[in-house]
Amino acid sequence: MPTATRPKKLPHPDLERILVTEAAIRQRLKVLGAEISKAYGSEELTVIAVVNGAVFFTADLLRQIRTPVRLDCIRVSSYRNSTRPVGPPRILDTLQLDLEQRHVLLIDDILDTGRTLSAVVAEIQKRKPASVRTCVLLDKKVRREVPLEADFVGFPIPDQFVVGYGLDFAERYRNLPCIGVLKPGLQNPPEWA
């Protein structure tokens, strides 16, 4: 008699389901790291991480890149405590490194409307880099409002609100090892607003 398989336990009770497993993230990071290393070769690369969301992704991805790297971070606010962007992106903390005539790779956790990434690319372009490319962990094309495509993409995803592996809702869930869909009833609860 065959035994029934138990459904895999979710890493957090607030998740409806897992969209991207921890193992799939690790495997994709190796491939992305190889693609980025090949694209830049021995050229020194300045990586700009959009924090807080891209912290986990950037740290793990940099370990897979063989190109010489300099690292800086930029802080941008778009969502605040909402599942949709609240107004135009605001750059809260700017860059410290000189980008003039440098090859820049901008890393973010998710590309959805494109407004945040577009605003940060515009900010970087003011500093006269030799080139600017973008890398995102997740690409939610269905939400695009700005004509922007990332040069390097981890995973295309459907239009669902996801958390984990750096992605948050109201600064929660960033530490989950996978990317999961947040239960609809927990999105925008009044006690968090």
C-alpha positions as CSV (number, residue, x, y, z in Angstrom):
1,M,0.0,0.0,0.0
2,P,1.5,3.4,-1.0
3,T,2.1,5.9,1.7
4,A,0.7,9.4,1.4
5,T,3.2,12.1,1.0
6,R,3.0,14.9,3.6
7,P,2.9,18.4,2.3
8,K,6.2,20.2,2.9
9,K,6.1,22.4,6.0
10,L,6.2,26.1,5.2
11,P,9.0,28.1,6.9
12,H,6.5,30.6,8.3
13,P,2.8,30.3,9.2
14,D,2.1,33.6,7.4
15,L,3.0,32.2,4.0
16,E,0.3,30.9,1.7
17,R,2.9,28.9,-0.3
18,I,6.5,28.8,-1.4
19,L,7.1,30.4,-4.8
20,V,11.0,29.9,-5.0
21,T,12.8,27.4,-2.8
22,E,16.0,28.0,-1.0
23,A,17.7,25.4,-3.2
24,A,16.4,27.0,-6.4
25,I,17.8,30.4,-5.2
26,R,21.2,28.9,-4.5
27,Q,21.4,27.2,-7.9
28,R,20.3,30.3,-9.8
29,L,22.9,32.4,-7.9
30,K,25.6,30.2,-9.3
31,V,24.4,30.7,-12.9
32,L,23.9,34.5,-12.4
33,G,27.3,34.8,-10.9
34,A,28.9,33.1,-13.9
35,E,26.8,35.2,-16.4
36,I,27.9,38.5,-14.7
37,S,31.6,37.3,-14.4
38,K,31.6,36.5,-18.2
39,A,29.9,39.8,-19.1
40,Y,32.6,41.9,-17.2
41,G,35.6,39.7,-17.5
42,S,38.6,41.1,-15.6
43,E,37.1,44.7,-15.6
44,E,36.6,46.0,-12.1
45,L,32.9,46.3,-11.3
46,T,31.2,48.7,-8.9
47,V,28.1,47.0,-7.4
48,I,25.4,49.2,-6.0
49,A,22.8,47.4,-3.8
50,V,19.4,48.8,-3.2
51,V,18.9,48.3,0.5
52,N,17.3,46.9,2.5
53,G,15.7,44.5,0.1
54,A,18.7,43.4,-1.9
55,V,21.0,42.8,1.0
56,F,20.7,39.0,1.1
57,F,20.7,38.7,-2.7
58,T,23.7,41.0,-3.1
59,A,25.8,39.2,-0.4
60,D,25.1,35.8,-1.8
61,L,25.5,36.8,-5.4
62,L,28.9,38.6,-4.8
63,R,30.3,35.3,-3.6
64,Q,29.6,33.9,-7.0
65,I,31.1,36.7,-9.1
66,R,34.8,36.3,-10.1
67,T,35.2,39.8,-11.4
68,P,37.0,42.3,-9.0
69,V,34.2,44.2,-7.1
70,R,33.7,47.4,-5.2
71,L,30.5,47.7,-3.2
72,D,28.2,50.6,-2.2
73,C,24.6,50.8,-1.2
74,I,21.7,53.2,-1.8
75,R,18.5,53.4,0.2
76,V,15.2,54.0,-1.6
77,S,11.7,54.1,-0.2
78,S,8.8,53.1,-2.4
79,Y,6.4,50.8,-0.5
80,R,6.6,51.8,3.1
81,N,3.9,49.6,4.8
82,S,1.8,48.9,1.7
83,T,1.7,46.1,-0.9
84,R,1.7,48.7,-3.7
85,P,4.2,51.6,-4.2
86,V,3.2,54.7,-2.3
87,G,4.0,57.7,-4.4
88,P,7.2,58.2,-6.4
89,P,10.4,56.5,-5.1
90,R,12.4,58.6,-2.7
91,I,16.2,58.3,-2.5
92,L,16.9,58.4,1.3
93,D,20.6,57.7,1.4
94,T,23.0,58.4,-1.5
95,L,26.3,56.8,-2.7
96,Q,29.8,57.2,-1.3
97,L,31.9,55.7,-4.1
98,D,33.0,57.7,-7.1
99,L,31.3,56.2,-10.2
100,E,32.9,58.3,-12.9
101,Q,34.1,56.1,-15.8
102,R,33.4,53.0,-13.7
103,H,31.3,50.0,-14.8
104,V,28.3,49.8,-12.5
105,L,26.0,46.9,-11.7
106,L,22.8,48.0,-9.9
107,I,21.3,45.1,-7.8
108,D,17.7,45.2,-6.5
109,D,15.4,42.6,-5.1
110,I,12.4,43.0,-7.4
111,L,11.6,44.8,-10.6
112,D,7.8,45.4,-10.8
113,T,6.6,48.9,-11.8
114,G,10.2,49.9,-12.8
115,R,9.9,53.3,-11.1
116,T,12.4,52.5,-8.3
117,L,15.0,51.0,-10.6
118,S,14.5,53.8,-13.2
119,A,15.0,56.5,-10.5
120,V,18.2,54.9,-9.2
121,V,19.6,54.4,-12.7
122,A,18.9,58.1,-13.4
123,E,20.8,59.0,-10.1
124,I,23.7,56.8,-11.1
125,Q,23.8,58.3,-14.7
126,K,24.4,61.8,-13.2
127,R,27.7,60.5,-11.9
128,K,29.0,59.7,-15.4
129,P,29.7,56.0,-15.2
130,A,31.3,54.1,-18.1
131,S,28.3,51.7,-18.1
132,V,25.3,50.8,-16.0
133,R,23.6,47.4,-16.0
134,T,20.9,46.1,-13.7
135,C,20.4,42.8,-11.9
136,V,17.2,41.8,-10.1
137,L,16.3,38.7,-8.1
138,L,12.7,38.8,-9.2
139,D,11.0,40.3,-12.3
140,K,7.3,40.9,-12.2
141,K,6.7,42.1,-15.8
142,V,2.9,42.3,-15.5
143,R,3.2,45.3,-13.2
144,R,5.6,47.4,-15.4
145,E,4.8,51.1,-15.7
146,V,8.2,52.2,-17.0
147,P,9.9,50.8,-20.1
148,L,12.8,49.1,-18.3
149,E,14.2,45.6,-18.5
150,A,16.9,44.2,-16.2
151,D,20.1,42.9,-17.8
152,F,20.3,40.0,-15.4
153,V,17.2,38.3,-13.8
154,G,17.0,35.6,-11.2
155,F,13.4,34.6,-11.6
156,P,10.3,35.9,-13.5
157,I,7.3,35.7,-11.1
158,P,3.5,36.2,-11.4
159,D,1.7,39.2,-9.9
160,Q,1.6,38.0,-6.3
161,F,2.9,39.7,-3.1
162,V,6.0,37.9,-2.1
163,V,8.3,38.0,1.0
164,G,11.4,36.3,2.1
165,Y,15.1,36.3,1.1
166,G,15.3,40.1,1.7
167,L,11.8,41.0,0.5
168,D,9.6,42.3,3.2
169,F,6.2,43.5,4.2
170,A,6.4,46.3,6.8
171,E,10.0,45.3,7.5
172,R,8.9,41.7,8.4
173,Y,9.9,38.3,6.7
174,R,13.2,39.4,5.2
175,N,15.0,36.6,7.0
176,L,13.0,33.7,5.4
177,P,15.4,31.5,3.4
178,C,12.9,31.1,0.5
179,I,10.5,33.4,-1.4
180,G,6.9,32.9,-0.5
181,V,3.5,34.3,-1.2
182,L,2.1,36.2,1.8
183,K,-1.4,35.2,2.9
184,P,-3.8,37.7,1.5
185,G,-5.4,38.3,4.9
186,L,-2.1,39.5,6.3
187,Q,-1.4,42.1,3.6
188,N,-2.0,45.7,5.0
189,P,-3.5,44.7,8.3
190,P,-4.6,47.9,10.1
191,E,-2.4,47.2,13.2
192,W,0.7,47.5,11.0
193,A,-0.2,50.6,9.1
